[in-house]
Structure formats: C-alpha cells, structure tokens
Amino acid sequence: MPAVYGQTVQGVRRVVSWLAAVVSRMQRMTAETPPELPGLHVLPAGLFADEAGCPRCAWCQATPLYRHYHDHEWGFPVADDRRLFEKLCLEGFQSGLSWLTILNKREGFRAAFDHFDAEKVAAYGEADIERLVQDAAIVRHRGKIVSTINNARRVLELRREFGSLAHYVWRYEPAAADRPERLTREVARTLSTSPASTDMSKDLKKRGWSFVGPTTVYAFMQAMGLVNDHLEGCHARAQALQARAAFTPPLA
C-alpha cells in the first residue's frame, strides 16, 4: 500500500470517528430535559405577565390604565349607587365599541354627566341633550344619551322602592352553586350572559330602562363584583375573592 494512500485512509477514519462522537453528543442533548431558566414558567392560557412577573388576565395588556382598572376595580364588589349607575350607563355606551375606548373617555363622561349623580341627570332636558351631542369628550350617540337620562329617572324610582340601587342590584348576585368551579380561558369564553343577568335585564326593561340587555348586564356584574371572572392564576382573583368575603351586600 503506498504511504500516501495509507495516510488518506487514516484521515478518513479520524473524520468518521469525530462525526460519530458529534452525533452521539447531539443525541444525548436532545434526550435530556433542558434546564428550566430561573423565573421562566408557562402561564395558563388567557394570562400574561408584566415585567415584574405579575400574572394578569390578558385582556388588560394593552395599556397601563387598563391594567390599573383590572387590578383595582374590575371584579371588586361595589355598593355605591353613583358608581353602579355610572357603570350601567357606560356599559350601554360601550355597545358596539371596546371597553378601552370607554375607559379612555371615562373622565369626560363623568364631567359631562355630573359624575353620574342620578338626581341631577334625571333633571336634564333638551338643552342638555344638545350639549352632550356636541361634547367630543364622550361617545356622542343621541340614543344612548337619551337612554342615560331616562335610566337616571328609573334609578330614582328604584330607590323609592328598594332604598338604593345597590340593594336592588345585589339581589341578583348568583349563588356559588351557579358559578363555574374553575375559571379558565375556555370557560370564560362561554360567559357572555348568565341566568342572573338575563333575569335582571328583563326586570330592568319592564321598569322602563333601556340599553340593558343580558350581555350588557353581565359585563356590569363582572365589573362590579357580583361575579368574579378573573381567571385562575390571575393575581387579582384572590384579592377580589377576599374583598367579596369582607363585603356585606346592602339591605336598603
């Protein structure tokens, strides 16, 4: 065998040996479970984590204002008549729009509607309607503006009958047995209405309210803490549950 040929064969053998070692190492690497990076874990569907790792419902991800609303308002029980009336009105204005659009205009709505003082809004007349239709700080929908004034008058009637809007509203809080055992994203997607929101909607309509369909009423219930629809794993879910445990529904 010529010397050059022998050297070539040996070189090929070394290359084959090296390739075999590389393949073996790659097989071991792919078979092993990769180490978990510190602080990195997979969140349940429907949640996101901020820079500090705090898990929240994904719908509030868009802006800091939205996250603040999610963390401190949405799902926490409310007994204040003015806030309850405001929310019913704003949910009506939201119809066909996103809640973020309404939230961004909320201070404008408050200024335009006397901070949703039902007695003041109930006294609005045609001049106020024309003023509101021209107000760029709110959603200038004449039908919804007229509805808000009408509903303010209906609030005064409910107060005479039940003592407060809060007392009336909290009568429709669903029993725990009627709520899902676990609130996952898949379950939440099925919750646009409920038997309680349908009942409340029907009763409000009988009493002359408008823009209070079952979906609108259910969104109101979610926001005002009659139901807790923060997803499992959201940091605000436990806080809302604690707030509800400490809350006493108004009796008048």
Number of C-alpha atoms within 10 A of each C-alpha: 5 6 7 8 10 10 11 11 11 11 12 11 12 12 12 12 11 12 12 12 12 11 11 11 11 11 11 10 11 9 8 8 8 8 6 8 7 6 6 8 9 8 13 15 14 18 23 19 16 10 6 6 11 13 20 25 25 16 13 18 16 10 9 10 14 17 19 12 15 20 21 12 16 26 27 25 25 24 19 14 19 15 16 20 22 21 19 21 25 22 23 22 24 18 16 7 12 11 16 17 12 19 16 14 16 17 14 17 23 15 12 17 21 12 18 24 16 23 14 14 20 18 12 17 11 9 9 17 17 13 11 21 17 14 14 11 16 23 21 17 13 14 13 19 22 18 20 28 24 19 25 24 20 20 22 17 15 19 16 11 12 15 15 20 24 23 19 18 20 20 14 16 15 16 10 9 7 10 13 12 9 11 17 18 18 11 13 15 9 9 14 14 16 18 13 19 24 19 13 22 22 15 13 19 13 10 14 12 20 20 22 25 19 20 18 23 26 25 20 25 31 19 24 24 22 23 24 22 25 26 25 20 20 22 17 24 22 15 16 23 18 12 16 19 10 10 13 12 17 17 12 12
